[in-house]
């Protein structure tokens, strides 16, 4: 079990042999745009640790507005930081060149009622970045929200299934992908697109949302009855390994765990583990937001964290009062509004 946040950050940022091999093979600096979010610090640190393990002297650079601070978290581990408003084309133009770009900006929560900002961040910003980094490899984050809801028995859409997003956020996320596709084709930029479905560390994620409700004795809505999830450390590793798979036009990878997880079943397991009575509301709908990650795991894996172990770690962390980020995923939303 993970006992402290320091241990957690160590586990999240430990590079796999495959990550070390990928970065050793590909020259050039690594720059992470929009790095101040939930996933950025551990992803940047993994890139730094893999670089050090390979004996390389490349720069690893984290870029963000850093409006809430946090630069010291990066600098403490040898990662450079640059403050930048990524919607400002002049500021982006002044960023250092880098052969390897991780594109992380995106807007989901707060989209309802401010849709214009969501479309600007999700669709205009990729154009700004592609014009700046037209000589680089780009690994760009997207989301499983570009897919339609599917029956759990189907196993989730694959990368070759047509997108059909629900709601404006999902549509703008698909727009982000199309912008990368356009500039990859017209400027010859090698790109890989990561359709991430619910990365989880022990402080946030779908499993944490559910464990917290069970521990607090709150009602658990099972209307969105199924989901996929992946240990954030595995998602970090798969993201960096995607640099080996950048192409023109872009390659797309579903990045999530292999199992379709039942909300009801996992909550009952949390209740048994925590000694809590579980209270449900609603009925499982016949569809859910799911992804089939088989191709992504084959190209970018293997995973180190089985879902069963992740469930146990989350239960232990939440029941011991481990610090949470208090950033709900709102995975249960079925109307595409966030």
MOKAQUI-V349883 format. One record per residue. N is the residue number from 0. RES is the residue in one small letter. SS is DSSP state (H for helix, E for strand, - for the rest). Layout:
BEGIN
N_RES_SS + N_RES_SS
END
This chain:
BEGIN
0_x_- + 1_x_- + 2_x_- + 3_x_- + 4_x_H + 5_x_H + 6_x_H + 7_x_H + 8_x_H + 9_x_H + 10_x_H + 11_x_H + 12_x_- + 13_x_- + 14_x_- + 15_x_- + 16_x_H + 17_x_H + 18_x_H + 19_x_H + 20_x_H + 21_x_H + 22_x_H + 23_x_H + 24_x_H + 25_x_- + 26_x_- + 27_x_- + 28_x_- + 29_x_E + 30_x_E + 31_x_E + 32_x_E + 33_x_- + 34_x_- + 35_x_- + 36_x_- + 37_x_- + 38_x_- + 39_x_H + 40_x_H + 41_x_H + 42_x_H + 43_x_H + 44_x_H + 45_x_H + 46_x_H + 47_x_H + 48_x_H + 49_x_H + 50_x_H + 51_x_H + 52_x_H + 53_x_- + 54_x_- + 55_x_- + 56_x_- + 57_x_- + 58_x_- + 59_x_E + 60_x_E + 61_x_E + 62_x_E + 63_x_E + 64_x_- + 65_x_- + 66_x_- + 67_x_- + 68_x_- + 69_x_- + 70_x_H + 71_x_H + 72_x_H + 73_x_H + 74_x_H + 75_x_- + 76_x_- + 77_x_- + 78_x_- + 79_x_E + 80_x_E + 81_x_E + 82_x_E + 83_x_- + 84_x_- + 85_x_- + 86_x_- + 87_x_- + 88_x_H + 89_x_H + 90_x_H + 91_x_H + 92_x_H + 93_x_- + 94_x_- + 95_x_- + 96_x_- + 97_x_- + 98_x_- + 99_x_E + 100_x_E + 101_x_E + 102_x_E + 103_x_- + 104_x_- + 105_x_- + 106_x_- + 107_x_- + 108_x_- + 109_x_- + 110_x_- + 111_x_- + 112_x_- + 113_x_- + 114_x_H + 115_x_H + 116_x_H + 117_x_H + 118_x_H + 119_x_H + 120_x_H + 121_x_H + 122_x_H + 123_x_H + 124_x_H + 125_x_H + 126_x_H + 127_x_H + 128_x_H + 129_x_H + 130_x_H + 131_x_H + 132_x_- + 133_x_- + 134_x_- + 135_x_- + 136_x_E + 137_x_E + 138_x_E + 139_x_E + 140_x_E + 141_x_E + 142_x_E + 143_x_H + 144_x_H + 145_x_H + 146_x_- + 147_x_- + 148_x_- + 149_x_E + 150_x_- + 151_x_H + 152_x_H + 153_x_H + 154_x_- + 155_x_- + 156_x_E + 157_x_- + 158_x_- + 159_x_- + 160_x_- + 161_x_- + 162_x_- + 163_x_- + 164_x_- + 165_x_- + 166_x_H + 167_x_H + 168_x_H + 169_x_H + 170_x_H + 171_x_H + 172_x_H + 173_x_H + 174_x_H + 175_x_H + 176_x_H + 177_x_H + 178_x_H + 179_x_H + 180_x_H + 181_x_H + 182_x_H + 183_x_H + 184_x_H + 185_x_H + 186_x_H + 187_x_- + 188_x_- + 189_x_- + 190_x_E + 191_x_E + 192_x_E + 193_x_E + 194_x_E + 195_x_E + 196_x_- + 197_x_- + 198_x_E + 199_x_E + 200_x_- + 201_x_- + 202_x_- + 203_x_- + 204_x_- + 205_x_H + 206_x_H + 207_x_H + 208_x_H + 209_x_H + 210_x_H + 211_x_H + 212_x_H + 213_x_H + 214_x_H + 215_x_H + 216_x_- + 217_x_- + 218_x_E + 219_x_E + 220_x_E + 221_x_- + 222_x_- + 223_x_- + 224_x_- + 225_x_E + 226_x_E + 227_x_- + 228_x_- + 229_x_E + 230_x_E + 231_x_H + 232_x_H + 233_x_H + 234_x_H + 235_x_H + 236_x_H + 237_x_H + 238_x_H + 239_x_H + 240_x_H + 241_x_H + 242_x_H + 243_x_H + 244_x_H + 245_x_- + 246_x_E + 247_x_- + 248_x_- + 249_x_- + 250_x_E + 251_x_E + 252_x_E + 253_x_E + 254_x_E + 255_x_- + 256_x_- + 257_x_- + 258_x_- + 259_x_- + 260_x_E + 261_x_E + 262_x_H + 263_x_H + 264_x_H + 265_x_H + 266_x_H + 267_x_H + 268_x_H + 269_x_H + 270_x_H + 271_x_H + 272_x_H + 273_x_H + 274_x_- + 275_x_- + 276_x_- + 277_x_- + 278_x_E + 279_x_E + 280_x_E + 281_x_- + 282_x_- + 283_x_- + 284_x_- + 285_x_- + 286_x_- + 287_x_E + 288_x_- + 289_x_- + 290_x_E + 291_x_- + 292_x_- + 293_x_H + 294_x_H + 295_x_H + 296_x_H + 297_x_H + 298_x_H + 299_x_H + 300_x_- + 301_x_- + 302_x_- + 303_x_- + 304_x_- + 305_x_- + 306_x_H + 307_x_H + 308_x_H + 309_x_H + 310_x_H + 311_x_H + 312_x_H + 313_x_H + 314_x_H + 315_x_H + 316_x_H + 317_x_H + 318_x_H + 319_x_- + 320_x_- + 321_x_- + 322_x_- + 323_x_- + 324_x_- + 325_x_- + 326_x_- + 327_x_- + 328_x_- + 329_x_- + 330_x_- + 331_x_- + 332_x_- + 333_x_- + 334_x_- + 335_x_- + 336_x_- + 337_x_-
END
